Amino acid sequence: MWWTTVYAMIISTSSEVAEYINKQIDKATGSSEGVVRTRSLECALLANSYMGYAVSYALADQSFPNNTKPKVERMINEMKQAFMNHVYNINWMDWETKRVTLEKCKEMISFVGYPDWLFEDGKLDEYYEDVEIRPDRFLVNMINIIISHNLKKMNSLRKIHKRDWYAEPIEVNAYNSFSDNAINVPMAILNFPMYNLGLEVLNYGSIGTILGHELTHGFDNMGRKHDKYGNTVQWWSNATIETFEKLTECFIKQYDNFTFEGLEEHVKGKATLAENLADNGGIHQAYSAYKSHSKKYGVEPTLPGFEDFTNDQLFFLAYGSIWCETISLEDLKDQIEYDEHSPNLVRVLGTLQNSEDFARAFHCPEGSYMNPRSKCKIW
């Protein structure tokens, strides 16, 4: 659309012109969502998008490889062990499929924080060596940066594929790269309120569930189609696939039933299936990993101000807290319509309804809203 081009050029105009353009676009589209971003914010967003490694270099803590990184990698290994223990015990998968599933989990690697080369002498300059920056030429600079950015992407297609970073360090997110059979955990997500929460039980309930979520993606309705090498092949038996698909129907029906006051729309259980499976599997792996961790290293002291809560309860409180949000009905409607994730409230309620560990921790009566007799479970 033509206004996409206009939006891209707004940064080069005055605030008065930008506000006028937004009003005209709102009239043309029937929307009232036009927001004039300040030039400083726009520049920051562009720098993050196209100069992510340079921004990461400026913000990164060089003690990360010796401090945070090994702790997170240990946590990932604990998640993998919890997942493999679960695979050993499930009864819906035949032994050969179990074997290859365990192999894929063992072969799954992780990229945590930022690439090792980021602080090697001259490597960052080498990465951006084809970018010419002129302090007085914003538009020319952006053209040069975007050309360099796109050329790197195109040149990567000509190279022999190797398992490498899928995300840039400044992204507040985590990913499972199916083609690499790898979990990506950028440094930006390894901060408060996702990590460094003081007690390990809180870390497991927050970032731990996200790590478990990404691990589980490798075995959800999409990840199961990629083998341990990232190839798109059938590596599960027909019988296991058939049983798996029957089990997913439980999740689809459960999430279809979530509605919101003031909205006609309900959550789309089928469209959000992969993320719902990852949420449910993720919290299960994280809780199991935490219990193993506490058995090995001992139970932590109580959290000041929360002495009435057990550590198991704190785990689930930490999980709920990372999905706290304030959202308008209009934005909620758009999320239900277009997002592959369930709304945050549903990500908490749907997952905890299926958790026997949660029901036991909070003594939820059997058959109550948060402890239904019929629960959905795969991973």
N, C-alpha and C positions, 0 to 999 in steps of 0.2 A: 504494500500500500504506500501511497505517496507520503503520508504523514510519518512513516518510519524514517524516510530520508530526512524529513524536516526535523524530527526529534534528534537525529544524529548531529545536526548542525546547530541546535539550540545553544550549545555551550559557547559558540563563537559569537553570540549576540548579546545584547544587553538584557538585564532582568525584565525590563518593561516589554521588550519584544518577545521574550520567552513566555511571559504571562499572557500576552495577547494571543500568541500562537496556540498555547494550551487551551484557551477559551474557545478559539475557533475550531480546534480539533474536537473538543467536548461537544460543541454544537453539531458537528458533522457526524459524530459517532453515537450521540445520545448518551455519552458517558459523563460522569462528573469526577473521574478519578485522576485527571491531569495534575501532576505535581511538578512544580518548578524546583529542580535541584540546584543547589548552589554550585558555583564553579569549582570550589574546593572539593565538594563531595563528588562531583562529576569527574574531576581529575583523579581523585583517589580511586574511584571505581574503574576508570580506564587503566590506571597503573596496575591495579590488582589483576585486571583481565588480561593485559598484554605484557606486563613486566613482572609477573608473579614471583619469579626466582630472585629478581633484584629486590623486591619488597621483602621477600622472605629473608634474604641476606641481612637486610637492615634490622629486622625484627627478631631474628632467631637468637636463642640462648645457646652459646657455644658449649655450655656444660650439658646440654640435652643428651648427647650420645652416651655420657657416663652416668647420667642421673635418671631422667625420665624414661628414655628409650628402653633400657633393659627391664624396667619394671613393667612397661606395657607389653613388651615381647613375652615376658614371663606369663602375664595375664592371658595373652592370646594362646600360648601353649596350654594353659590350664583349661581354656575354653575348648580347645581341640580335644584334650583328653576327656573332658566331660561329654562332648559330642560322641566320641568313639565309644565311651562306656554305654551311652544311650543306645547306639546302634547295635552293640552286642546284645542288648536286652529286648529290643523290639521284636514283635512276633508277626509283623505284616510283610517282612522282607525275607526273601529266600537267601540261603547262605552264600551263593555266588555273588548276588547283588550286594550283600553285606560286605563281602571281601573287597570288591572294587570301590564301594563307598568308603570303606576305611582307608583304602589306598589313596583315594582322592583327598581325604582329610589330611592324611600324613604328608602328602605332597604340596598342600596349600602353603604358600609362603606369605610373608607380610612385609610391607614397606611402611616404616614408622617414622614420623617426624619430618625429615627432609633428606634428600639424596646425600650420600657421603661426599660427593664432589663439590658441594656448595661452598665449602670453606677451604678447598684446595687452592693454592696460589695460582692466580691467573685463570682459573676455570670459568668464573662468572664473566670476566671480560671476553673470554673466548666464546662463550655462549651467545653474547650479544655483539660480537665483533662486526657484524654486518649492519648494525643499526647506527646511523649518523644522527646525533642530537644537536639541534641548534636552539639555544635558549630563547631566541626571539621569534621562532617559527613553530607555533603549536600545531597547525594543520599539517605542515610538511613533516614534522616529527611523527605525528600519528600515522600518516601514510607510510612512512618508512618502517615504523614499528609493526604495523599490521601486515605489510608485505613480508617482513622478516618472520613474523609469527606464522603466517600462512605457508610460507616456503618450508619452514621447519616441519609443519604437518604433512605437506606433500612429499618432502624428501624422506620422511619416515616410512612412507608406503613402499619405497624402493629398497629398503634395508631388510635383511633377514630378521624376522621377528624374534625378539628376546624379551623375557619377562622384565618389566621395568615399571617405573612409576606411572600411575594412571591419573593422579591428581597432583596439583601444586600445593606446596606446604601451607599457603595462607588460606586454604579452603576450610571453612568450619563445617566439615562433613566427613563421612567415611564411605568407602566403596568396596564392592567386590568386583574385581575384573575377571569376568568369566573366561576370556581368552588367555589370561595369564594364570588362572587359578590362584589369585592373589588378593589379599586384603590390603587396602590402602588406608592408612590412618595419618592424615596430615597433622603437623604440629599445632595448627590453630585450634583444633578441636580438643587438644590435650591441655585445657585450661579450665578454670572455674567458669561456669558451674558444672562442667562435664567431668572434670578431673581435679586432682589436688584438693579434695574436700576434707582432708584432715584424718579421717578414719578410712581404713581399707574397705569396710563394709559399705560405705557411701560410694567409694570409687567403683566397687563391683556393681552396685545398684544403678550407677549412672553410666560411666564409660564402658563398664563391663557388659552391660546389656546391649550397648551399641556394637561392641566387638562381636558378641554372640550373634547379634542380628546380621552382621556382615558375613560371618562364617556360615550361618544358616542359609543365606542367599545362594550359596554354592550348591544347595540341595533342595531349593524350592521348585516351583513348577517351571521355572525357566532355567535355573542353574543345573537341574538334574539332566538337562539335555547336553551338557558339556562335560567331557571326561576329565581325568586328572591332568591332561596336557592342554586343556582348553578347546579341544576339537569338538565340533558339533556332530555327535554320533549317538546312536542308541547304545548305551552301556548298561542299562538296567534291563532285567527280563520283562517280557510282556506281562507276566502275572503280577510282578511287583508294581509296574506302571499302572495296571488296572486297579489294584488295591489302593495305591497312592491317590489316584484320581477320585476314588470313592470317598476316601478320608477327607479330601479337600472340600467335598460337598458340605460337610459339617461346618467348616469355616465360612463358606459362602453364605449359607443360610443364617448363621449366627450374625455376621456383620450386616447382612441385608436388613436385619431387624432393628438396627440402630437408627433412630429418628431424632429430630431436634424440634423443640417447640418454636413455632413461628415459621417453619419450613415444611413444604410439601415433600421435598426430596428426602430420600433415605440413603444411607451409605451403600455403595455398590460393591457387594461382596466379591463378585467375580473380578472386577477391574482392579481391586486392591488386594487380591489374593496373595501375590508374591510378597508384598510388604507385610501383610498380616501373618503369613507363615514365618517370616523372618523375625517379626516382633515376638511371636509366641515361642519360637525355638530359642531366640536370643536370651530371653529372660530365664528360660529353663537352664540353658548352658551356664549363664552367669551365676545363677543361684547355686547350682551344683559346684561350680568352680570356687565360689566363695566358701561353701561348706568344707571343701577339701583344703582350701587355704587356711581357714581358721583351725581346722583339725591339726594342720602341720605347724602353724606358727602361734596358735593359742588365740583365745577369745579376747577381743579388744575391750578397753574400758568403755563405760557408758558415755554418751555424748552429753556434755553439760547443757542443762535445760530440757533434755529429753530423757531423763533418768527413768521415766515410767515406760519407756519403749524398749523392747528387746532388740538385739542386733538384727534378728530376722525381720522384725517390723521396720527397722531403719533401712534395711535393704530395699524394701518395697516403697517406702516413702521417698527414697532417693530416686527410684525409677519414676515415680509419678511426678516428681519435681522437675525433671528435665523436659517434660511435655506441658508445663504450665504456660498458658497464653491467654490473652484477651483478643477476641476476634469478633468482627461484626457479622451479622447475618448474611450480608451480601458477599463478604469474603468467604464465609463458610459455605455458602451455596456454590461459589466458584470452585472451591476446593473439592467439594463432593462431585462436581461435574467433571473436573479436569485432572485432579491430582491422583497419582497412583498410590498415594498413601491415604489411609483413613485419617479423619480429623484427629487432632491430638487427644481430645477427651476419649475418643473411641479406642485409640491406641493403648490407653491405660485400662479402660474398663474391659474391653474385649479380651485383652491379654490376661488380666488378673482373674477374670471369670473362669478362665481355663486352667488356672494355677492352683493345684492342690496345696502347694507350699504356702501360697498367700492365704488361703482359707484356714490353714492350720495355724499360721502365725497370728492371725487376727481373730481366731475362734469364730469364724463365720458359720452360722447354723446351716446345716445341710438343706438344700432346697431354697436358700435365700438368693437374693439378686446377685450377690457377689460369690455365691458358692452353689451354682446350679448343679443338679444331679447329673445332667448330661453335659459333658465337657468335650471340647474338640482338642485333639492332640495328634501330632505327627512327629515333630522333633522336640 
